[in-house]
């Protein structure tokens, strides 16, 4: 059985981007106020990371992180996974840029950090822009499988040992074949799902980063396919619109909040319909 909707969501409040999503409140089990912490937007030093980790310790469920500026918190959440797992990341960016000279964990490097976790066996990155892999250390790609959205409805492109990014992708037979193929790319029983809504087309969500072309309908189908066939050991969602308080009251801001609320609620509902989501409750 899936978990009760009243126990499903933990809200991490860094930026007040979720405070006006009234429909989301019925799912929220707990909230963690992190607005007092300095130096958390885009990147974070080790001292502040330790404070965040301390405040979220023991929290469970689907984590909402706010805008994509805080996507690096996924790394902290994955650190607590105590079994072999695969990261399935939906994002318009690979978030895999890493520089040894830059000691901060950031929203653009957290996947590179996560690939060093001993329990993370593979990262399946779905929907990222191809140019977000430019300059990435080839050694990191040995644990990465890349599925570009333009090919989700018929093709896959694998970035792995012995396969170059420029090699033509293999053509498959339609979306059902593609979804089944994606499942076979997950080598572990447990999966951690991370969703940045900037992977979605602007008709389905509004974020403060450049966005991709994935439809919400395809995202939901993929989430259900994955969670029906694997045990979900963690979920986080980010990609809220970072609006000025006055802009939240204007028509464009209200429309952004409406779209994002609808996307968030439908993602929660899609995950709650599956049996294996009980692992994160």
PLY file of the C-alpha trace (Angstrom):
ply
format ascii 1.0
element vertex 281
property float x
property float y
property float z
element edge 280
property int vertex1
property int vertex2
end_header
0.00 0.00 0.00
1.07 3.56 -0.59
1.57 5.98 2.27
-1.18 8.23 3.58
-1.25 11.59 1.79
-1.17 13.36 5.17
2.25 11.82 5.85
3.77 12.33 2.43
5.61 15.64 2.26
8.43 17.44 4.05
8.81 21.08 3.03
12.25 22.70 3.33
11.65 26.43 3.36
14.71 28.26 2.08
12.98 30.92 0.00
9.18 31.10 0.58
8.55 29.86 -2.97
6.04 27.28 -1.73
4.10 29.37 0.78
1.35 30.34 -1.69
0.71 26.81 -2.99
-2.42 26.24 -0.95
-3.30 22.86 -2.50
0.06 21.50 -1.41
-0.76 22.07 2.26
-3.02 19.03 2.47
-0.02 16.77 1.78
2.47 18.45 4.11
3.51 16.42 7.14
6.36 18.62 8.38
8.16 21.85 7.56
11.73 22.92 8.25
12.44 26.66 8.31
15.90 27.33 6.85
15.45 30.98 5.94
17.75 32.18 8.72
20.79 30.42 7.26
23.19 32.61 5.27
25.02 31.58 2.12
22.62 28.90 0.93
21.52 30.14 -2.49
23.21 28.37 -5.44
26.05 26.97 -3.33
26.89 26.17 0.26
30.01 25.73 2.40
30.65 22.75 4.66
29.71 24.53 7.89
26.30 25.55 6.57
25.77 22.12 5.01
26.26 20.62 8.45
23.59 22.93 9.86
21.14 21.96 7.11
21.89 18.26 7.63
21.25 18.62 11.36
17.89 20.29 10.86
16.57 17.77 8.33
17.85 14.69 10.17
15.02 12.24 10.78
12.63 13.91 8.32
11.00 11.65 5.76
8.74 11.58 2.74
8.84 13.56 -0.49
11.09 16.57 0.08
10.28 19.91 -1.54
13.39 22.08 -1.76
12.05 25.32 -3.27
13.71 26.83 -6.33
16.38 24.99 -8.29
18.98 27.14 -6.52
18.79 24.63 -3.65
18.97 21.41 -5.65
22.30 20.59 -3.99
20.33 19.50 -0.90
19.64 16.28 -2.83
23.22 15.30 -2.04
22.57 15.56 1.70
19.43 13.45 1.38
21.20 10.77 -0.65
23.97 10.56 1.93
21.48 8.92 4.29
20.56 6.06 1.92
21.86 2.88 3.54
21.61 0.47 0.60
22.85 0.27 -3.01
20.72 2.60 -5.13
20.39 4.37 -8.47
19.75 8.09 -8.81
17.09 8.86 -11.42
17.34 12.58 -12.13
14.86 14.60 -14.19
16.55 17.93 -14.93
17.22 20.29 -17.82
20.83 20.45 -16.57
23.16 17.58 -15.68
24.39 19.34 -12.49
27.65 17.43 -12.88
30.21 20.23 -13.25
32.96 19.78 -10.69
36.06 21.81 -9.96
38.57 20.69 -7.29
39.43 24.36 -6.78
35.82 25.16 -5.81
35.22 23.63 -2.39
31.54 24.57 -2.17
28.71 22.17 -2.97
26.54 23.87 -5.60
23.39 23.38 -7.63
25.60 22.72 -10.67
27.99 20.23 -9.03
25.96 18.13 -6.61
25.63 15.15 -8.98
29.42 15.02 -9.32
29.66 14.92 -5.52
26.94 12.28 -5.28
28.73 9.97 -7.72
31.36 9.54 -5.02
28.86 8.07 -2.55
29.65 4.37 -2.06
26.01 3.27 -2.24
25.26 5.17 -5.47
25.84 2.66 -8.25
24.44 4.55 -11.25
22.92 7.91 -12.17
20.27 7.96 -14.90
19.88 11.57 -16.06
16.71 12.19 -18.07
15.96 15.35 -20.04
19.19 17.31 -19.54
20.54 19.58 -22.27
23.41 17.86 -24.13
25.64 20.91 -23.66
25.43 20.53 -19.88
27.88 17.62 -20.24
30.53 19.73 -21.97
33.75 19.78 -19.98
32.65 17.04 -17.58
35.40 14.73 -16.34
35.06 11.55 -18.46
35.75 9.50 -15.35
32.47 10.69 -13.83
30.51 9.49 -16.86
31.35 5.86 -16.15
28.48 5.80 -13.67
26.12 7.92 -15.80
23.40 7.00 -18.29
21.98 9.94 -20.25
18.49 9.95 -21.73
17.78 13.18 -23.70
14.11 14.11 -23.80
14.05 14.70 -27.55
14.73 10.98 -27.80
12.56 9.80 -24.89
9.75 9.08 -27.33
11.89 6.83 -29.47
15.62 6.86 -28.79
18.21 6.56 -26.03
21.75 7.91 -25.81
24.11 6.27 -23.33
27.14 7.98 -21.79
29.14 5.20 -20.18
32.44 3.34 -20.32
33.42 2.80 -23.94
30.65 5.00 -25.38
31.34 8.49 -26.67
28.73 11.30 -26.37
28.90 11.85 -30.13
27.89 8.32 -31.06
24.40 8.18 -32.65
21.71 7.01 -30.21
19.95 3.70 -30.66
16.44 3.96 -32.07
13.64 2.20 -30.22
10.00 1.53 -31.05
7.81 4.21 -29.50
7.32 5.53 -25.95
6.35 2.22 -24.32
9.53 0.59 -25.61
11.53 3.59 -24.46
10.04 3.59 -20.95
10.74 -0.13 -20.63
14.29 0.44 -21.81
14.80 3.16 -19.21
13.76 0.74 -16.48
16.39 -1.74 -17.66
19.05 0.96 -17.22
18.45 0.91 -13.44
20.76 -1.81 -12.05
19.61 -1.68 -8.41
16.42 -2.59 -6.59
16.33 0.81 -4.86
16.05 4.17 -6.61
16.29 7.76 -5.46
14.18 10.10 -7.61
15.07 13.78 -7.97
12.92 16.13 -10.05
13.83 19.66 -11.07
10.77 21.08 -12.79
13.00 23.04 -15.17
12.99 19.79 -17.17
9.36 20.61 -18.03
8.05 22.72 -20.89
6.89 26.18 -19.69
3.30 25.21 -20.43
3.48 22.80 -17.46
5.71 24.67 -14.97
7.51 28.00 -14.55
10.99 28.12 -13.01
13.81 30.65 -12.68
16.13 28.60 -14.93
16.04 27.91 -18.67
13.61 25.08 -19.26
13.38 21.90 -21.28
10.62 20.37 -23.38
9.35 17.42 -21.34
5.60 17.26 -20.85
4.18 16.77 -17.38
2.24 13.79 -18.75
5.45 12.03 -19.82
7.13 12.83 -16.50
4.22 11.29 -14.59
4.26 8.16 -16.76
7.98 7.73 -16.19
7.66 8.26 -12.43
4.94 5.65 -12.21
6.84 3.17 -14.38
9.95 3.52 -12.23
8.21 3.42 -8.87
6.11 0.39 -9.82
9.16 -1.67 -10.67
11.66 -0.45 -8.06
11.69 0.42 -4.35
11.81 4.19 -3.94
14.26 5.06 -1.17
13.95 8.83 -1.53
12.33 11.63 -3.51
12.97 15.34 -3.81
11.38 18.02 -5.98
12.58 21.53 -6.77
12.16 24.11 -9.52
9.74 26.59 -8.01
9.45 30.09 -9.46
11.52 32.50 -7.37
9.23 35.54 -7.46
9.38 38.90 -5.73
6.53 39.10 -3.16
4.74 41.71 -5.28
5.12 39.61 -8.44
3.31 36.74 -6.72
0.18 38.89 -6.73
0.40 39.86 -10.40
-1.30 37.77 -13.14
1.95 36.25 -14.47
3.08 35.35 -10.97
-0.27 33.86 -10.04
-0.21 31.77 -13.22
3.29 30.50 -12.40
2.14 29.51 -8.91
-0.94 27.78 -10.34
1.09 25.76 -12.84
3.70 24.75 -10.31
1.10 23.81 -7.71
-0.69 21.61 -10.22
2.58 19.95 -11.26
3.61 19.34 -7.64
0.27 17.86 -6.65
0.16 15.58 -9.68
3.70 14.35 -9.02
2.77 13.53 -5.41
-0.39 11.75 -6.49
1.46 9.74 -9.14
3.99 8.52 -6.58
1.38 7.78 -3.91
-0.46 5.48 -6.31
2.43 3.02 -6.28
3.19 0.40 -3.67
6.94 0.82 -3.39
6.78 4.44 -2.23
6.26 3.21 1.35
10.06 3.03 1.64
10.30 6.80 2.18
7.31 7.25 4.48
0 1
1 2
2 3
3 4
4 5
5 6
6 7
7 8
8 9
9 10
10 11
11 12
12 13
13 14
14 15
15 16
16 17
17 18
18 19
19 20
20 21
21 22
22 23
23 24
24 25
25 26
26 27
27 28
28 29
29 30
30 31
31 32
32 33
33 34
34 35
35 36
36 37
37 38
38 39
39 40
40 41
41 42
42 43
43 44
44 45
45 46
46 47
47 48
48 49
49 50
50 51
51 52
52 53
53 54
54 55
55 56
56 57
57 58
58 59
59 60
60 61
61 62
62 63
63 64
64 65
65 66
66 67
67 68
68 69
69 70
70 71
71 72
72 73
73 74
74 75
75 76
76 77
77 78
78 79
79 80
80 81
81 82
82 83
83 84
84 85
85 86
86 87
87 88
88 89
89 90
90 91
91 92
92 93
93 94
94 95
95 96
96 97
97 98
98 99
99 100
100 101
101 102
102 103
103 104
104 105
105 106
106 107
107 108
108 109
109 110
110 111
111 112
112 113
113 114
114 115
115 116
116 117
117 118
118 119
119 120
120 121
121 122
122 123
123 124
124 125
125 126
126 127
127 128
128 129
129 130
130 131
131 132
132 133
133 134
134 135
135 136
136 137
137 138
138 139
139 140
140 141
141 142
142 143
143 144
144 145
145 146
146 147
147 148
148 149
149 150
150 151
151 152
152 153
153 154
154 155
155 156
156 157
157 158
158 159
159 160
160 161
161 162
162 163
163 164
164 165
165 166
166 167
167 168
168 169
169 170
170 171
171 172
172 173
173 174
174 175
175 176
176 177
177 178
178 179
179 180
180 181
181 182
182 183
183 184
184 185
185 186
186 187
187 188
188 189
189 190
190 191
191 192
192 193
193 194
194 195
195 196
196 197
197 198
198 199
199 200
200 201
201 202
202 203
203 204
204 205
205 206
206 207
207 208
208 209
209 210
210 211
211 212
212 213
213 214
214 215
215 216
216 217
217 218
218 219
219 220
220 221
221 222
222 223
223 224
224 225
225 226
226 227
227 228
228 229
229 230
230 231
231 232
232 233
233 234
234 235
235 236
236 237
237 238
238 239
239 240
240 241
241 242
242 243
243 244
244 245
245 246
246 247
247 248
248 249
249 250
250 251
251 252
252 253
253 254
254 255
255 256
256 257
257 258
258 259
259 260
260 261
261 262
262 263
263 264
264 265
265 266
266 267
267 268
268 269
269 270
270 271
271 272
272 273
273 274
274 275
275 276
276 277
277 278
278 279
279 280
